[in-house]
């Protein structure tokens, strides 16, 4: 009789610390999975998913001046991109005009510089805003950028119900993971809910928030922590909106989410499915939602910037393809694929085009869009989905115990968890427990450099010149009066977006409006 050699099975686990068994069998009751387009939406928010329409392909773009970015938008749209996604430079994110002392050297560097309605007109020149959907990755100054977009759309004659897109508007994750906040958390939450209420009246088809786990994951969280802290923030936003008198069944359908697509393929698919199921239960059980559209999580995914390596950067093409495929298999509604050269600088036009082509190959050549939730029913995926949900639920309970997301953030609860996870991941990489190709294994000593995108220093000088011209020609007395109105409402209880819109229409700048709010709200200083 033939004897088989003894096989030693090594202990494996996901990035969230979920043990991986060598083989899986039946385990998850089918009723917890459900049907696509029905509660609890584990298998997707729509019954037909990509058989009806593939996800929106958005390539995140923004650099230099508004004219530079407008040209990149048009190139991507001509290549088949189906939605715009705008990156803003750090001064714009922080509520600083390009002529501020702290903006020196940062103008247009990591995104497009937007100081005024003039810049927004240039950014959107020749783009029909009744047809395009636009995602804007902006948080502390989200109301300002949304209103500038609306003003330009109105100049184009676009009806309010045809203005479609998403503004990130997720300030809580800035305190947790990213740092581009301006005001303390509580007045910042007022701006978030003021934007909710304004859009409910003025822009009914605009997604008022994209609650972001992306940056939480980029800061070093696990997949389960990404889900938990993002949903905890979402709970805080819904609580604030309800407290402000908004109906959860009315504003709930305009909430959207933004997830990170990371490298552990099966855990990522499970993460997306678990997040949908958890959110449906939260909206139904915590907030009494009855509208299925208020319970069905819709989300955008971006492949992981933190997974990109400066070593052997062309290997990032493979990483991005796997991450994008995981997002699609997990049921994303919108997707951005990173350029392979983004560990070195802004993506070149060629790398951005290749990233878009990655999505198009998945959509049109792979066959994964032909059936809904193709990994649904996989014993492994269903078990991982349950495990991610269980771990994330424990962490949400921890946040609840600290008094909710705002109080937990003020006490540093999620920040400490993420820092610990980032440290553990770094140690695993140093020891070689986790392999990153080209970094700690399969290393090449002498690599040929690849071309990187470089910004012309003249662009900052040109931006300052345009800003000076605007300030010289406008009605300064009118601007000052309207900025005083912004301060007065900030000091009271009215909705801030109406006075901000009036000031922006009169050519007040982003920095001036932000300063008016700083005068009343102050600025946040972390502990």
LUMKOLVO-503483 format. One line per field, with one value per residue (C-alpha): residue number from 1; residue in three letters; z, x, y. Coordinates in steps of 0.001 Angstrom, whole numbers, plus 524288, in hexadecimal, padded with zeros to 5 digits. Example, Ala and Ser with C-alpha at 12.3 -4.5 7.8 and 13.67 -1.06 7.14 Angstrom:
BEGIN
nr <- [1;2]
rest <- [ALA;SER]
Z <- [81E78;81BE4]
X <- [8300C;83566]
Y <- [7EE6C;7FBDC]
//
This chain:
BEGIN
nr <- [1;2;3;4;5;6;7;8;9;10;11;12;13;14;15;16;17;18;19;20;21;22;23;24;25;26;27;28;29;30;31;32;33;34;35;36;37;38;39;40;41;42;43;44;45;46;47;48;49;50;51;52;53;54;55;56;57;58;59;60;61;62;63;64;65;66;67;68;69;70;71;72;73;74;75;76;77;78;79;80;81;82;83;84;85;86;87;88;89;90;91;92;93;94;95;96;97;98;99;100;101;102;103;104;105;106;107;108;109;110;111;112;113;114;115;116;117;118;119;120;121;122;123;124;125;126;127;128;129;130;131;132;133;134;135;136;137;138;139;140;141;142;143;144;145;146;147;148;149;150;151;152;153;154;155;156;157;158;159;160;161;162;163;164;165;166;167;168;169;170;171;172;173;174;175;176;177;178;179;180;181;182;183;184;185;186;187;188;189;190;191;192;193;194;195;196;197;198;199;200;201;202;203;204;205;206;207;208;209;210;211;212;213;214;215;216;217;218;219;220;221;222;223;224;225;226;227;228;229;230;231;232;233;234;235;236;237;238;239;240;241;242;243;244;245;246;247;248;249;250;251;252;253;254;255;256;257;258;259;260;261;262;263;264;265;266;267;268;269;270;271;272;273;274;275;276;277;278;279;280;281;282;283;284;285;286;287;288;289;290;291;292;293;294;295;296;297;298;299;300;301;302;303;304;305;306;307;308;309;310;311;312;313;314;315;316;317;318;319;320;321;322;323;324;325;326;327;328;329;330;331;332;333;334;335;336;337;338;339;340;341;342;343;344;345;346;347;348;349;350;351;352;353;354;355;356;357;358;359;360;361;362;363;364;365;366;367;368;369;370;371;372;373;374;375;376;377;378;379;380;381;382;383;384;385;386;387;388;389;390;391;392;393;394;395;396;397;398;399;400;401;402;403;404;405;406;407;408;409;410;411;412;413;414;415;416;417;418;419;420;421;422;423;424;425;426;427;428;429;430;431;432;433;434;435;436;437;438;439;440;441;442;443;444;445;446;447;448;449;450;451;452;453;454;455;456;457;458;459;460;461;462;463;464;465;466;467;468;469;470;471;472;473;474;475;476;477;478;479;480;481;482;483;484;485;486;487;488;489;490;491;492;493;494;495;496;497;498;499;500;501;502;503;504;505;506;507;508;509;510;511;512;513;514;515;516;517;518;519;520;521;522;523;524;525;526;527]
rest <- [UNK;UNK;UNK;UNK;UNK;UNK;UNK;UNK;UNK;UNK;UNK;UNK;UNK;UNK;UNK;UNK;UNK;UNK;UNK;UNK;UNK;UNK;UNK;UNK;UNK;UNK;UNK;UNK;UNK;UNK;UNK;UNK;UNK;UNK;UNK;UNK;UNK;UNK;UNK;UNK;UNK;UNK;UNK;UNK;UNK;UNK;UNK;UNK;UNK;UNK;UNK;UNK;UNK;UNK;UNK;UNK;UNK;UNK;UNK;UNK;UNK;UNK;UNK;UNK;UNK;UNK;UNK;UNK;UNK;UNK;UNK;UNK;UNK;UNK;UNK;UNK;UNK;UNK;UNK;UNK;UNK;UNK;UNK;UNK;UNK;UNK;UNK;UNK;UNK;UNK;UNK;UNK;UNK;UNK;UNK;UNK;UNK;UNK;UNK;UNK;UNK;UNK;UNK;UNK;UNK;UNK;UNK;UNK;UNK;UNK;UNK;UNK;UNK;UNK;UNK;UNK;UNK;UNK;UNK;UNK;UNK;UNK;UNK;UNK;UNK;UNK;UNK;UNK;UNK;UNK;UNK;UNK;UNK;UNK;UNK;UNK;UNK;UNK;UNK;UNK;UNK;UNK;UNK;UNK;UNK;UNK;UNK;UNK;UNK;UNK;UNK;UNK;UNK;UNK;UNK;UNK;UNK;UNK;UNK;UNK;UNK;UNK;UNK;UNK;UNK;UNK;UNK;UNK;UNK;UNK;UNK;UNK;UNK;UNK;UNK;UNK;UNK;UNK;UNK;UNK;UNK;UNK;UNK;UNK;UNK;UNK;UNK;UNK;UNK;UNK;UNK;UNK;UNK;UNK;UNK;UNK;UNK;UNK;UNK;UNK;UNK;UNK;UNK;UNK;UNK;UNK;UNK;UNK;UNK;UNK;UNK;UNK;UNK;UNK;UNK;UNK;UNK;UNK;UNK;UNK;UNK;UNK;UNK;UNK;UNK;UNK;UNK;UNK;UNK;UNK;UNK;UNK;UNK;UNK;UNK;UNK;UNK;UNK;UNK;UNK;UNK;UNK;UNK;UNK;UNK;UNK;UNK;UNK;UNK;UNK;UNK;UNK;UNK;UNK;UNK;UNK;UNK;UNK;UNK;UNK;UNK;UNK;UNK;UNK;UNK;UNK;UNK;UNK;UNK;UNK;UNK;UNK;UNK;UNK;UNK;UNK;UNK;UNK;UNK;UNK;UNK;UNK;UNK;UNK;UNK;UNK;UNK;UNK;UNK;UNK;UNK;UNK;UNK;UNK;UNK;UNK;UNK;UNK;UNK;UNK;UNK;UNK;UNK;UNK;UNK;UNK;UNK;UNK;UNK;UNK;UNK;UNK;UNK;UNK;UNK;UNK;UNK;UNK;UNK;UNK;UNK;UNK;UNK;UNK;UNK;UNK;UNK;UNK;UNK;UNK;UNK;UNK;UNK;UNK;UNK;UNK;UNK;UNK;UNK;UNK;UNK;UNK;UNK;UNK;UNK;UNK;UNK;UNK;UNK;UNK;UNK;UNK;UNK;UNK;UNK;UNK;UNK;UNK;UNK;UNK;UNK;UNK;UNK;UNK;UNK;UNK;UNK;UNK;UNK;UNK;UNK;UNK;UNK;UNK;UNK;UNK;UNK;UNK;UNK;UNK;UNK;UNK;UNK;UNK;UNK;UNK;UNK;UNK;UNK;UNK;UNK;UNK;UNK;UNK;UNK;UNK;UNK;UNK;UNK;UNK;UNK;UNK;UNK;UNK;UNK;UNK;UNK;UNK;UNK;UNK;UNK;UNK;UNK;UNK;UNK;UNK;UNK;UNK;UNK;UNK;UNK;UNK;UNK;UNK;UNK;UNK;UNK;UNK;UNK;UNK;UNK;UNK;UNK;UNK;UNK;UNK;UNK;UNK;UNK;UNK;UNK;UNK;UNK;UNK;UNK;UNK;UNK;UNK;UNK;UNK;UNK;UNK;UNK;UNK;UNK;UNK;UNK;UNK;UNK;UNK;UNK;UNK;UNK;UNK;UNK;UNK;UNK;UNK;UNK;UNK;UNK;UNK;UNK;UNK;UNK;UNK;UNK;UNK;UNK;UNK;UNK;UNK;UNK;UNK;UNK;UNK;UNK;UNK;UNK;UNK;UNK;UNK;UNK;UNK;UNK;UNK;UNK;UNK;UNK;UNK;UNK;UNK;UNK;UNK;UNK;UNK;UNK;UNK;UNK;UNK;UNK;UNK;UNK;UNK;UNK;UNK;UNK;UNK;UNK;UNK;UNK;UNK;UNK;UNK;UNK;UNK;UNK]
Z <- [80000;7FC00;80748;804B4;80B2E;816A6;8129D;81BF7;81A8B;81E17;825C2;81CF0;81F59;8188D;81B11;8251A;82CA8;82806;827DC;81A8F;81AB5;810CE;80AFB;80CCB;80C83;80E2E;8198F;816EE;816E5;809BC;80FF5;81530;80753;800C0;7F2C7;7EB12;7EC4F;7F895;80729;80C89;7FF72;801DC;7F367;7EE58;7EEA8;7E17C;7DC86;7CF88;7D36C;7C7D1;7BEAD;7BE86;7BE62;7C1E9;7CC98;7CA38;7C63A;7CCE5;7CBDB;7D709;7D0AC;7D509;7D42F;7D187;7CC9D;7C959;7BAD8;7BC3E;7C316;7B96F;7AE79;7B5CC;7B820;7A9B3;7A62C;7AFAB;7AB5A;79D33;7A150;7A71C;7B521;7B987;7C50A;7C9F2;7D6BC;7DB88;7E41D;7EA99;7EF2E;7FDA6;7FEB9;7F8F9;80261;80DEB;80A79;8062B;7F9F8;7F124;7F58B;803F5;809DC;80DCE;7FFD1;7FA4F;7F336;7F456;7E9FC;7E03E;7E55B;7E9B0;7E31C;7DC1E;7E226;7E369;7E959;7E386;7DA47;7CF38;7D1B2;7D234;7C52B;7BF1F;7C54E;7BF62;7B283;7A760;7B03D;7AFD0;7BE0D;7BABF;7B5A0;7BDF6;7CBD0;7D40C;7E07B;7E86B;7F2BF;7FC2A;80A6C;812E9;80776;80170;80220;7FB10;7EFE0;7EE57;7ED80;7E395;7DB72;7DC8B;7D88E;7CC40;7C918;7CA80;7C125;7B777;7B946;7BF84;7C75C;7D5BB;7D47F;7C9B0;7D1FE;7D5FD;7DD4B;7EAAD;7F439;7FE3D;809A7;81388;81DCA;828C4;821CB;82067;82F31;82F5A;823FE;81AC9;82117;81752;82126;82448;82EF4;83B51;83994;83E28;8357A;82A79;82C92;82B3D;81DC4;819FD;81DE8;81837;80B3F;80CDF;80F23;80428;7FA1E;7FE73;7FA5E;7EF4F;7E93E;7EAB6;7E2B5;7E8D3;7F1F1;7FE0E;80423;80096;80DB7;80C31;810EA;8069F;80E99;81B00;813BE;80DF5;81BD2;81F41;823B6;82110;81839;823F5;82A35;81D5D;81D77;82BF0;82D11;82046;82453;831D0;82B24;82287;82E97;83404;82773;82748;835A1;83315;82753;82EE3;83A1C;83035;82C6A;81FE2;81C45;81B4F;81046;8087F;80A58;80BE7;7FD49;7FAC3;803CF;7FD14;8017D;7FCF5;7FF3C;7FD3C;7F3F2;7F9EC;7F600;7FDCE;7F34F;7FAA6;80725;7FF19;7F854;805A7;80B2B;80108;802EF;811D0;8118E;80955;81237;81E88;8195D;81595;82363;82996;821B2;82482;832B9;83810;83027;82C3E;81DAC;81562;807FD;801B6;7FAA1;807CF;80C11;7FF86;80073;7F3DF;7F337;7EB8B;7EC63;7E9EE;7E90E;7F433;7F346;7FEF5;7F781;7ECA2;7ED2F;7E848;7E612;7D92E;7D733;7CB3F;7D478;7D97A;7CCEA;7D18F;7DF68;7DA6B;7D14D;7DC82;7E57B;7DAF5;7D859;7E6E4;7E6FE;7DB58;7E11E;7ED99;7E637;7E579;7DEA1;7DAB5;7D98E;7D874;7D4FA;7D913;7CF89;7D16C;7D316;7DE55;7E879;7E17F;7DE38;7D783;7CCF9;7BF3F;7B489;7AFA6;7BCF1;7BF41;7B215;7B55A;7C255;7BB46;7B17C;7BD19;7C0D1;7B2D7;7B139;7BDAC;7B915;7AB10;7AA4C;7B72E;7B7B5;7C613;7C2E8;7BCE6;7C99F;7D67B;7E224;7DB7B;7E834;7EFF4;7F5C9;7F658;8037D;8057C;801BB;809D5;815AF;81413;8127A;81F89;82621;82132;825CA;83342;83536;8303D;838E8;844ED;84173;83F24;84CB8;851FA;84B66;850A4;85E2E;85CD4;85A06;84B46;84054;843AB;851F9;84E69;844CE;84F01;8584F;84DE1;84DEF;83F56;83D70;84748;84121;8339F;83898;83F0A;8329A;82A50;833A3;83345;8245C;8239B;82CA9;824B7;8187A;81F00;8239F;81665;81BB5;810FA;8035B;7FAEA;7EDD3;7EAAD;7F883;801A8;7F7B6;7E951;7EA7C;7DF13;7E2EE;7D6A6;7D0B7;7C4BB;7C862;7C2A0;7BE17;7C842;7C6FE;7CAEA;7CD36;7C79A;7D2AF;7CA06;7CC74;7DA6A;7D5E7;7CB80;7D590;7DE8B;7D341;7CFFF;7DE3E;7DF5D;7D327;7D8CC;7E5AA;7DE8C;7D5BD;7DEBF;7E730;7F3D9;7FBF4;7F7CA;7FAD5;80886;80B38;806D3;80EC1;81A9B;817D2;8181A;82572;82A9E;82695;82BB3;838C7;83868;83458;825F9;81A95;81671;80837;803A7;80866;803E3;7F649;7F599;7F974;7EF7A;7E4B7;7E7C3;7E5CA;7F3EF;7F454;7FAC6;80474;80817;80AAB;812A3;81A73;81D54;8231C;82A6C;830CB;83703;8384D;83B2A;8368C;83B44;842BB;844FB;85263]
X <- [80000;80571;80809;8065A;81076;80B82;807A2;80A23;7FFE7;804E6;7FC95;7F7A7;7EF4A;7EA00;7EEC6;7E3C3;7E905;7DE60;7E3D4;7E2DB;7DF54;7E5B5;7D869;7CA7D;7BD51;7AF1F;7AD22;7A614;79728;79259;7881D;792FE;797E4;78AF9;7887E;78EDB;78768;7803A;782AF;78CDE;79383;79F1C;79F50;79DED;794EB;78E85;787F1;78F33;79BE5;7A565;79C5E;79472;79FB7;7AE00;7B3D4;7B761;7C59B;7CB9D;7D9F0;7DDB7;7E42E;7E8D1;7F5B4;7FB2C;7F16F;7E321;7E698;7F079;7E689;7DBCC;7E47C;7E700;7D84E;7D57D;7E00D;7DA6A;7CC6D;7D07B;7D6EC;7CA4E;7CA31;7BC01;7BD20;7C5EF;7CD64;7D457;7E07B;7E320;7F029;7F334;7F0A6;7E309;7E09E;7E501;7DD2E;7E8E4;7E9BD;7F576;7FB3F;7FB8B;80920;80693;802B8;81016;815C7;80931;800D6;7FC2B;805AD;7FCC9;7F066;7EA57;7EA70;7DCC7;7DC3E;7CFCC;7C46E;7CDB2;7D5DC;7C9C6;7C51C;7D237;7D26F;7C531;7C675;7C06D;7BB4E;7AC60;7A85B;79AD2;7A16C;7ADA0;7AD9B;7B872;7BEB0;7C645;7CFBF;7CE8A;7CAB3;7CD0F;7C9D3;7BF9E;7B458;7BC88;7C089;7B2BC;7AD25;7B75B;7B3B2;7A543;7A7C0;7AEEA;7A443;79A1B;7A201;7A117;7924F;7922A;785A1;787FC;7831E;78D00;798C5;79E07;7A9F3;7AFE1;7B74F;7BF72;7BB9D;7C08D;7C753;7C7E8;7D1B7;7DA8A;7DC1F;7DE78;7E799;7EAC2;7EBCF;7E5C1;7DC46;7DA84;7D058;7CDB9;7C563;7B856;7B74F;7BCA4;7B126;7A817;7ADB5;7AB75;79D23;79AF3;79F8D;79621;78AB8;78E8D;78F78;7827A;77C52;7850A;78C72;783FE;78CB5;799AA;7A005;7A261;7AD53;7B6CE;7B9D3;7C7BC;7CEE2;7D941;7E1E8;7DFDB;7E586;7F07D;7F43A;7F699;7E9AE;7E596;7DA08;7D12F;7D579;7D304;7C500;7C2CD;7C7D4;7C19E;7B44E;7B5F7;7B842;7AC6D;7A421;7A892;7A4D1;7975B;79550;79929;79020;784B3;7876C;78709;77941;77C1A;77494;77D60;77532;776D4;7854E;789B6;78987;79317;79D7B;7A8A3;7B530;7C353;7CB76;7D981;7DC3C;7E7D5;7F00E;7EA45;7E088;7D6DF;7D6DA;7D3FB;7C861;7C364;7C587;7BCD9;7B21B;7B2C1;7B252;7A5F5;79F39;7A32C;79EA6;79152;78F98;79452;78B0B;77F8F;78218;78868;7815F;774A0;7769E;76BEC;7701E;77866;78069;7844C;78967;79070;79EB8;7A446;7B2D5;7BEAE;7CB81;7D95F;7E4A4;7EE5B;7F867;7FF88;801B8;80936;817EA;8229C;82ABE;827C7;81C2B;816E5;81345;808DA;80147;7FEC6;7FB5A;7F1B5;7EB3B;7E927;7E3F1;7DABA;7D5D4;7D31D;7CB22;7C334;7C11C;7BCD9;7B2CD;7B811;7AFE9;7BB82;7CA13;7D701;7E360;7F05D;7FB4E;806F5;81026;808DC;812C1;81C31;81390;8071D;802C9;80721;7FCE8;801D5;800C7;7F33A;7EEEF;7F44E;7ED1D;7E068;7E2F5;7E467;7D650;7D1C1;7D844;7D1BD;7C494;7C4EE;7CE31;7CE17;7C001;7BE6D;7B35B;7AADD;7A4C6;7A18D;7AA84;7B270;7B94C;7AC9C;7AAEE;7B986;7BB5B;7C7FB;7C25A;7B605;7BDFD;7C707;7BB48;7B601;7C344;7C565;7B7C3;7BA24;7C71B;7C1B5;7B5AC;7BE59;7C5AF;7B926;7B4B4;7C196;7BEF3;7B108;7B674;7BF34;7B351;7B29F;7BBD4;7BDE4;7C0DF;7C949;7D127;7D2E6;7D7FC;7E0D9;7DA83;7DAB9;7E7A6;7EE5F;7E890;7ED51;7FADA;7FC0A;7F7DA;8014C;80C5A;80911;8088E;815AC;81BE5;8167D;81C46;8297F;829E3;825C0;81926;81207;817DA;817CD;81DBE;8295D;82A3D;82DAC;82E7C;8322C;839E5;84164;84D21;84E92;841CD;83FE3;838DD;82B7E;82702;81F52;81665;81C65;81509;819EC;81CE2;8170A;8095E;80953;80D5F;802B7;7F889;7FC7E;7FB51;7ED79;7E986;7EF04;7E783;7DACB;7DC8C;7DFBA;7D3B7;7C8D6;7BFB7;7C777;7BD1C;7B2E3;7BC1A;7BEC8;7B046;7AD2C;7B869;7B2C2;7A5ED;7AD4E;7B2F4;7A5AC;79F25;7AAAF;7A8AC;79A42;79274;78EDC;7938E;7A0E0;7A06E;7976C;7A021;7AC57;7A681;7A356;7B146;7B744;7AE80;7B3BC;7C19E;7C56E;7D052;7D0D5;7DAD7;7D2B0;7C686;7CE89;7D466;7C6C4;7C343;7D042;7CCEF;7C101;7C446;7D2C8;7DC45;7DE7E;7EAE3;7ECE8;7F10C]
Y <- [80000;80D25;81676;82510;82DCA;83598;84351;84E85;85932;866A5;87043;87B10;886EA;892EB;8A0BF;8A1FE;89656;88D17;87F25;87883;86A2A;8610F;85DA9;8627E;85BC2;8601A;86933;87602;87502;879C7;882AB;88B74;88D46;8908C;89486;89F98;8AC4C;8A800;8A94F;8A703;8AA25;8A11A;89DC4;8ABAF;8B781;8B49C;8A833;8A7B7;8AE87;8AF14;8A7AD;8B431;8BDFD;8BCCE;8C519;8D350;8D445;8E004;8E371;8EC6B;8F826;90566;90C73;919D4;923A7;9222F;922DA;917B0;90F1F;91285;90D8C;900B0;8FF19;9006D;8F693;8EC9F;8EF02;8ED13;8E03F;8DAFD;8DFD7;8E12F;8EA81;8F55F;8F462;90092;90135;90E52;913A9;914D8;92382;9217E;9163E;91E87;92AAD;932BB;93B0D;93908;94610;9421C;940EB;932C0;92F3C;93287;926D0;91EE5;9257F;91B45;9112A;905EB;90AA1;9160D;923A8;92988;93713;93CB3;93B29;93EFB;932CA;92A29;92FB4;92C43;91EB5;91B5D;92290;91AEF;9101A;90EE1;90E3B;90926;8FCC3;8FB07;8F5D9;8FB93;8F6AB;900AD;8FBD6;90725;907C9;913C8;91CC1;913AA;91D83;927B3;91EB9;91964;9271E;92B55;91F6B;922D4;930E5;92C9F;922BA;92D79;935F4;92AA9;92A9F;91D1A;91A6C;91787;9098C;906CA;90A93;8FD41;8F8CA;8F6DF;8FF34;8F7DD;900B8;8F6A4;8FEBD;8F4BB;8EC0D;8F7FB;8F857;8E99F;8E771;8F286;8FFE5;90958;90F13;91D79;91F31;91738;90AFB;91043;91C60;913F2;90ABA;91661;91929;90AFD;90B14;918A9;9130C;9078A;910C0;919F5;90F16;9094F;91642;91AE4;90F59;90335;8FA23;8FDD7;8F3DF;8FBFB;8F405;8E950;8E338;8DEFB;8D314;8D548;8DE44;8D653;8CAAA;8D2D9;8D6DA;8C889;8C2BF;8B4D7;8B1D1;8AF86;8BC56;8C362;8BE67;8C0DB;8CEB5;8D2D6;8CDB4;8D3CA;8E0E8;8DE7E;8DC04;8E926;8F01F;8E9EF;8ED2E;8FB55;8FC3D;8F683;8FFE8;90B02;906D3;8FF4A;8F2F7;8E6F2;8E135;8EDBE;8F0CA;8E2A9;8DFA3;8EAD5;8E521;8DE1F;8D79A;8D73D;8CB07;8C70D;8BBD0;8B4BC;8A921;89DC0;89A1C;8918F;8999B;8A5C0;89F4E;89AF5;8A8A0;8AF02;8A4EF;8A5DF;8B4BD;8B4A5;8AAF5;8B232;8BF55;8B9F2;8B4CA;8C175;8C9D7;8C0E3;8BD91;8C9FA;8D42F;8CDC5;8CFA0;8C986;8CE58;8C395;8CE01;8D3AC;8C659;8C27F;8C67A;8CC05;8CE50;8D2B5;8CB4F;8CFD0;8C652;8C759;8D222;8CC50;8BF99;8C67B;8C4D9;8CDCB;8C190;8BAB3;8C3E1;8BCE4;8B1B9;8BB22;8B8B1;8AAC5;8AF0A;8B914;8AF49;8A5AD;8B054;8B542;8A780;8A5A7;8B23D;8ADA0;8A019;8A6FE;8AF28;8BD10;8C793;8CFDC;8CD4C;8D462;8CD08;8D2FC;8D5B5;8CCB2;8D852;8DEE0;8DA5B;8E382;8EF2D;8F366;8E9CA;8ECD6;8ED3A;8E00F;8D95D;8DF23;8D9D6;8CC5E;8CCA2;8CFAC;8C4D4;8BB82;8BE34;8BCE2;8AF9C;8AABF;8AFEB;8AB3F;89FA1;89836;8938E;89718;8A081;895E9;89151;897FC;89574;88AB0;886FF;8865A;878DE;8764C;86FBF;87754;8848E;882BC;87EC2;88A77;8935F;88E8D;89021;89E06;8A199;89BB6;8A2C8;8AFB8;8AE88;8ACEE;8B958;8C110;8BCC9;8C230;8CF51;8CF4B;8CCCC;8D8C8;8E14A;8E047;8E3EB;8F24C;8EF9B;8E3D7;8EC0F;8F6BD;8EC33;8E650;8D8CC;8D5A0;8DC9F;8D3B1;8C77C;8CB77;8CF0C;8C1AB;8BAB1;8C29C;8BF20;8B0A6;8B0D2;8B7CF;8ADCD;8A284;8A88A;8AA96;89C7B;89752;89167;898D5;89981;8A5B0;8A263;8AAFE;8B06C;8A541;89A3B;8992D;8A5C4;8ABD0;8B403;8BC30;8C0AF;8C8FA;8D58F;8D834;8E5A7;8ED36;8F8E1;905E7;91286;91F44;928FF;93396;92E35;93366;940F3;940B4;93C9A;947CA;9514C;94CE2;94DDB;95B9C;95FC4;95A80;9619C;96E40;96E52;96981;971AB;97110;977F8;96DFC;962CC;96806;9699D;95BCA;95617;95D0C;95609;94919;94C73;95067;943B3;93BC6;9427F;93EED;93308;934CB;92C9D;93197;92DAD;93890;943D9;93CAE;93B29;949A3;94D2E;943E7;94919;956B8;95144;94F5C;94559;9381E;93D25;94903;940DD;93739;9426D;947AB;93A7E;939BA;946BD;94061;931F5;932C6;92847;91A7A;91748;908AA;90402]
//
